Amino acid sequence: MHPGGVFPPSGGDLDQLAELFYQIFLSGKVYNSNGMPIVVVAHSMGGLVVREAINKYQGKSRENQVHLLVTMATPFGGHAAAAKGEEHGLIVLPSWRDLNPENDFIGNLYRNPLPDFMHHELIYAYQNPGTIKFGM
């Protein structure tokens, strides 16, 4: 495992990373949890990748179920700076396009509700980086 988590920072297409996460961890084809509850902790854009992977659930009995999803500082609404980077950057990474609040990735992130078997905890900071807030 990479020290930064399962996927190292790549700037890659978030939907492709979500598909990879789904295929390896959620589909039941590569990893089989044998019914053991799965807890996923995701930071920043990792939360976007996992949320999109959850959209790929197909309701198949062999799929692994994430019972608890904890996201920390995940930009679920995108980030305006990504739009500026996309517009003015010399090199535009696919993840910047996905993070642009005006593009399809962020716009379609909530097309499916979270499954009933899943609980989501959101950890974020608001206007005070020295304080952590907990909420849903």
Backbone as CSV, one residue per row, in Angstrom:
resi,resn,N_x,N_y,N_z,CA_x,CA_y,CA_z,C_x,C_y,C_z
1,MET,0.843,-1.169,0.000,0.000,0.000,0.000,0.889,1.232,0.000
2,HIS,0.505,2.236,-0.755,1.212,3.508,-0.806,1.032,4.222,0.534
3,PRO,2.049,4.912,1.039,1.920,5.595,2.332,0.741,6.549,2.408
4,GLY,0.315,7.100,1.267,-0.801,8.034,1.263,-2.156,7.345,1.186
5,GLY,-2.189,6.045,1.149,-3.444,5.324,1.058,-3.394,4.334,-0.078
6,VAL,-4.547,3.889,-0.504,-4.628,2.889,-1.561,-4.156,3.453,-2.881
7,PHE,-4.561,4.669,-3.196,-4.205,5.277,-4.469,-3.308,6.486,-4.227
8,PRO,-2.133,6.528,-4.826,-1.289,7.702,-4.679,-1.894,8.873,-5.456
9,PRO,-1.546,10.100,-5.084,-2.048,11.244,-5.837,-1.596,11.133,-7.293
10,SER,-2.531,11.301,-8.205,-2.180,11.110,-9.609,-2.662,12.244,-10.500
11,GLY,-3.676,12.965,-10.055,-4.292,13.946,-10.931,-5.184,13.278,-11.951
12,GLY,-5.379,11.968,-11.793,-6.136,11.184,-12.757,-7.627,11.457,-12.733
13,ASP,-8.281,10.961,-13.741,-9.725,11.056,-13.906,-10.407,10.384,-12.712
14,LEU,-11.221,11.143,-11.981,-11.824,10.619,-10.758,-12.819,9.494,-11.033
15,ASP,-13.509,9.540,-12.154,-14.432,8.458,-12.486,-13.672,7.159,-12.763
16,GLN,-12.536,7.252,-13.425,-11.734,6.050,-13.669,-11.201,5.481,-12.362
17,LEU,-10.764,6.356,-11.451,-10.299,5.892,-10.145,-11.452,5.265,-9.362
18,ALA,-12.647,5.840,-9.479,-13.820,5.281,-8.806,-14.160,3.899,-9.362
19,GLU,-14.058,3.740,-10.663,-14.308,2.433,-11.286,-13.302,1.411,-10.774
20,LEU,-12.044,1.808,-10.672,-11.009,0.918,-10.154,-11.303,0.536,-8.703
21,PHE,-11.679,1.520,-7.879,-12.023,1.250,-6.482,-13.210,0.281,-6.410
22,TYR,-14.236,0.540,-7.217,-15.403,-0.352,-7.227,-14.987,-1.780,-7.609
23,GLN,-14.247,-1.909,-8.696,-13.873,-3.239,-9.189,-13.034,-4.009,-8.172
24,ILE,-12.101,-3.327,-7.503,-11.221,-4.016,-6.553,-11.918,-4.285,-5.221
25,PHE,-12.568,-3.283,-4.650,-13.054,-3.394,-3.276,-14.546,-3.632,-3.124
26,LEU,-15.363,-3.167,-4.034,-16.806,-3.253,-3.839,-17.487,-4.328,-4.664
27,SER,-16.985,-4.638,-5.833,-17.682,-5.563,-6.740,-17.721,-6.993,-6.220
28,GLY,-16.770,-7.352,-5.357,-16.689,-8.728,-4.880,-15.908,-9.637,-5.810
29,LYS,-15.427,-9.108,-6.925,-14.678,-9.916,-7.895,-13.223,-10.116,-7.477
30,VAL,-12.596,-9.095,-6.909,-11.183,-9.165,-6.527,-11.064,-9.436,-5.031
31,TYR,-11.727,-8.628,-4.234,-11.707,-8.773,-2.782,-13.082,-9.212,-2.331
32,ASN,-13.142,-10.269,-1.543,-14.403,-10.750,-1.000,-14.348,-10.586,0.512
33,SER,-15.218,-9.758,1.055,-15.212,-9.483,2.492,-15.894,-10.600,3.286
34,ASN,-16.527,-11.547,2.595,-17.248,-12.641,3.260,-18.245,-12.123,4.291
35,GLY,-18.880,-11.008,3.977,-19.905,-10.433,4.848,-19.362,-9.580,5.979
36,MET,-18.038,-9.494,6.115,-17.465,-8.659,7.168,-17.731,-7.198,6.823
37,PRO,-18.202,-6.419,7.787,-18.472,-5.008,7.510,-17.205,-4.279,7.060
38,ILE,-17.357,-3.405,6.091,-16.242,-2.621,5.571,-16.398,-1.183,6.044
39,VAL,-15.286,-0.616,6.512,-15.223,0.786,6.901,-14.233,1.458,5.956
40,VAL,-14.645,2.558,5.344,-13.774,3.316,4.458,-13.585,4.699,5.060
41,VAL,-12.332,5.107,5.182,-11.976,6.450,5.627,-11.275,7.115,4.452
42,ALA,-11.809,8.250,4.008,-11.281,8.908,2.817,-11.063,10.388,3.092
43,HIS,-9.933,10.883,2.617,-9.594,12.289,2.803,-9.621,13.025,1.463
44,SER,-10.136,14.230,1.482,-10.114,15.141,0.344,-10.728,14.485,-0.903
45,MET,-9.993,14.479,-2.020,-10.569,13.942,-3.258,-10.806,12.435,-3.175
46,GLY,-10.161,11.760,-2.211,-10.446,10.339,-2.007,-11.909,10.126,-1.663
47,GLY,-12.505,11.079,-0.945,-13.933,10.992,-0.636,-14.791,11.067,-1.887
48,LEU,-14.365,11.887,-2.858,-15.090,11.974,-4.131,-14.988,10.661,-4.895
49,VAL,-13.795,10.068,-4.894,-13.581,8.798,-5.592,-14.472,7.718,-4.988
50,VAL,-14.494,7.626,-3.660,-15.296,6.591,-3.003,-16.784,6.855,-3.204
51,ARG,-17.209,8.124,-3.114,-18.640,8.434,-3.311,-19.085,8.030,-4.710
52,GLU,-18.236,8.278,-5.715,-18.578,7.876,-7.079,-18.561,6.353,-7.203
53,ALA,-17.626,5.692,-6.539,-17.594,4.221,-6.564,-18.885,3.650,-5.987
54,ILE,-19.419,4.285,-4.956,-20.675,3.836,-4.343,-21.825,3.981,-5.330
55,ASN,-21.772,4.995,-6.192,-22.795,5.138,-7.236,-22.813,3.934,-8.178
56,LYS,-21.743,3.190,-8.216,-21.626,2.056,-9.136,-22.201,0.758,-8.562
57,TYR,-22.644,0.779,-7.300,-23.290,-0.408,-6.743,-24.420,-0.848,-7.667
58,GLN,-24.512,-2.154,-7.877,-25.534,-2.709,-8.772,-26.559,-3.558,-8.034
59,GLY,-26.406,-3.681,-6.713,-27.359,-4.466,-5.933,-27.154,-5.970,-6.050
60,LYS,-25.977,-6.385,-6.486,-25.687,-7.812,-6.625,-25.307,-8.390,-5.266
61,SER,-25.678,-9.634,-5.033,-25.437,-10.259,-3.733,-23.951,-10.429,-3.433
62,ARG,-23.118,-10.541,-4.441,-21.683,-10.732,-4.190,-20.943,-9.433,-3.876
63,GLU,-21.589,-8.280,-4.070,-20.918,-7.014,-3.800,-20.624,-6.876,-2.304
64,ASN,-19.467,-6.285,-2.002,-19.102,-5.987,-0.625,-19.816,-4.714,-0.197
65,GLN,-20.295,-4.700,1.033,-21.036,-3.551,1.528,-20.169,-2.695,2.442
66,VAL,-20.095,-1.405,2.126,-19.444,-0.445,3.002,-20.478,-0.050,4.042
67,HIS,-20.228,-0.403,5.285,-21.179,-0.091,6.353,-20.947,1.289,6.946
68,LEU,-19.688,1.743,6.917,-19.371,3.071,7.437,-18.418,3.763,6.475
69,LEU,-18.801,4.950,6.041,-17.961,5.803,5.210,-17.656,7.058,6.018
70,VAL,-16.381,7.325,6.240,-15.945,8.532,6.934,-15.164,9.361,5.924
71,THR,-15.636,10.572,5.674,-14.922,11.466,4.759,-14.427,12.672,5.545
72,MET,-13.211,13.090,5.213,-12.589,14.230,5.890,-12.171,15.261,4.855
73,ALA,-12.649,16.475,5.028,-12.266,17.595,4.166,-12.445,17.255,2.691
74,THR,-13.545,16.621,2.373,-13.844,16.252,0.987,-14.631,17.376,0.316
75,PRO,-14.176,17.856,-0.825,-14.870,18.953,-1.507,-16.069,18.455,-2.324
76,PHE,-17.128,18.031,-1.626,-18.284,17.449,-2.306,-18.958,18.412,-3.275
77,GLY,-18.799,19.706,-3.072,-19.363,20.691,-3.991,-18.384,21.151,-5.049
78,GLY,-17.237,20.479,-5.138,-16.205,20.899,-6.070,-15.380,22.013,-5.451
79,HIS,-14.560,22.631,-6.280,-13.726,23.726,-5.793,-13.535,24.732,-6.924
80,ALA,-13.855,25.991,-6.623,-13.797,27.039,-7.644,-12.388,27.206,-8.232
81,ALA,-11.358,26.952,-7.433,-9.993,27.088,-7.947,-9.721,26.101,-9.078
82,ALA,-10.420,24.977,-9.084,-10.242,24.003,-10.163,-10.706,24.594,-11.492
83,ALA,-11.763,25.376,-11.463,-12.244,26.024,-12.686,-11.191,26.997,-13.217
84,LYS,-10.557,27.724,-12.310,-9.508,28.665,-12.741,-8.308,27.912,-13.289
85,GLY,-7.936,26.811,-12.637,-6.834,26.002,-13.135,-7.140,25.406,-14.487
86,GLU,-8.380,25.014,-14.671,-8.797,24.445,-15.951,-8.749,25.504,-17.051
87,GLU,-9.135,26.719,-16.694,-9.186,27.802,-17.677,-7.805,28.382,-17.992
88,HIS,-6.946,28.494,-16.979,-5.688,29.213,-17.154,-4.438,28.350,-17.039
89,GLY,-4.581,27.088,-16.694,-3.410,26.247,-16.490,-2.720,25.863,-17.785
90,LEU,-1.404,25.770,-17.730,-0.650,25.316,-18.894,-0.885,23.826,-19.120
91,ILE,-0.951,23.098,-18.027,-1.281,21.666,-18.073,-2.517,21.487,-17.206
92,VAL,-3.546,20.876,-17.749,-4.785,20.683,-17.004,-4.940,19.198,-16.696
93,LEU,-4.917,18.874,-15.410,-5.080,17.494,-14.982,-6.555,17.098,-15.042
94,PRO,-6.836,15.843,-15.389,-8.234,15.395,-15.435,-8.980,15.627,-14.119
95,SER,-8.297,15.457,-12.983,-8.978,15.654,-11.695,-9.406,17.105,-11.503
96,TRP,-8.687,18.070,-12.103,-9.106,19.463,-12.015,-10.427,19.664,-12.737
97,ARG,-10.556,19.029,-13.894,-11.829,19.124,-14.626,-12.960,18.548,-13.774
98,ASP,-12.691,17.392,-13.159,-13.720,16.743,-12.340,-14.084,17.575,-11.119
99,LEU,-13.126,18.291,-10.572,-13.345,19.073,-9.361,-14.017,20.421,-9.640
100,ASN,-14.078,20.825,-10.894,-14.747,22.065,-11.275,-16.240,21.924,-10.946
101,PRO,-16.786,22.825,-10.103,-18.193,22.710,-9.700,-19.177,22.764,-10.871
102,GLU,-18.741,23.297,-12.011,-19.629,23.430,-13.163,-19.616,22.196,-14.070
103,ASN,-18.743,21.248,-13.820,-18.621,20.086,-14.694,-19.464,18.911,-14.206
104,ASP,-19.577,17.908,-15.055,-20.493,16.790,-14.816,-20.150,15.925,-13.608
105,PHE,-18.868,15.726,-13.312,-18.529,14.812,-12.227,-19.174,15.251,-10.919
106,ILE,-18.965,16.509,-10.530,-19.558,17.021,-9.286,-21.075,17.086,-9.425
107,GLY,-21.560,17.514,-10.584,-23.005,17.631,-10.798,-23.745,16.317,-10.695
108,ASN,-23.076,15.208,-11.021,-23.724,13.897,-11.000,-23.367,13.050,-9.778
109,LEU,-22.585,13.606,-8.855,-22.086,12.824,-7.727,-23.202,12.283,-6.838
110,TYR,-24.316,12.987,-6.755,-25.429,12.573,-5.879,-26.606,12.005,-6.660
111,ARG,-26.335,11.459,-7.837,-27.437,10.914,-8.649,-28.102,9.719,-7.980
112,ASN,-27.374,9.007,-7.124,-27.929,7.879,-6.367,-27.771,8.164,-4.880
113,PRO,-28.796,7.879,-4.089,-28.630,8.039,-2.640,-27.690,6.966,-2.102
114,LEU,-27.144,7.211,-0.932,-26.336,6.181,-0.295,-27.227,4.984,0.032
115,PRO,-26.711,3.770,-0.070,-27.516,2.589,0.245,-27.959,2.601,1.716
116,ASP,-29.069,1.946,2.008,-29.606,1.898,3.367,-28.649,1.261,4.355
117,PHE,-27.797,0.354,3.896,-26.883,-0.334,4.805,-25.678,0.522,5.187
118,MET,-25.549,1.712,4.598,-24.356,2.534,4.799,-24.658,3.736,5.689
119,HIS,-23.706,4.025,6.555,-23.752,5.225,7.386,-22.576,6.115,6.972
120,HIS,-22.807,7.410,6.860,-21.756,8.347,6.430,-21.503,9.362,7.531
121,GLU,-20.249,9.492,7.923,-19.814,10.535,8.846,-18.931,11.495,8.073
122,LEU,-19.203,12.776,8.217,-18.482,13.823,7.510,-17.688,14.634,8.527
123,ILE,-16.387,14.741,8.327,-15.530,15.550,9.190,-15.024,16.712,8.342
124,TYR,-15.218,17.929,8.838,-14.826,19.095,8.058,-14.423,20.237,8.979
125,ALA,-13.754,21.213,8.453,-13.410,22.433,9.166,-14.143,23.577,8.477
126,TYR,-14.526,24.565,9.260,-15.260,25.689,8.688,-14.733,26.989,9.278
127,GLN,-14.085,27.779,8.481,-13.575,29.109,8.817,-12.673,29.137,10.044
128,ASN,-12.236,27.985,10.510,-11.318,27.943,11.630,-10.515,26.658,11.499
129,PRO,-9.382,26.722,10.827,-8.624,25.491,10.582,-8.138,24.824,11.865
130,GLY,-8.175,25.520,13.003,-7.741,24.923,14.258,-8.808,24.112,14.956
131,THR,-10.022,24.098,14.413,-11.127,23.381,15.036,-11.694,22.365,14.065
132,ILE,-11.924,21.172,14.547,-12.552,20.131,13.723,-14.029,20.070,14.087
133,LYS,-14.870,20.018,13.072,-16.317,19.887,13.256,-16.752,18.492,12.795
134,PHE,-17.705,17.935,13.452,-18.274,16.646,13.052,-19.722,16.885,12.651
135,GLY,-20.174,16.236,11.594,-21.549,16.407,11.160,-21.917,15.432,10.101
136,MET,-23.169,15.481,9.677,-23.651,14.579,8.638,-24.197,15.382,7.506
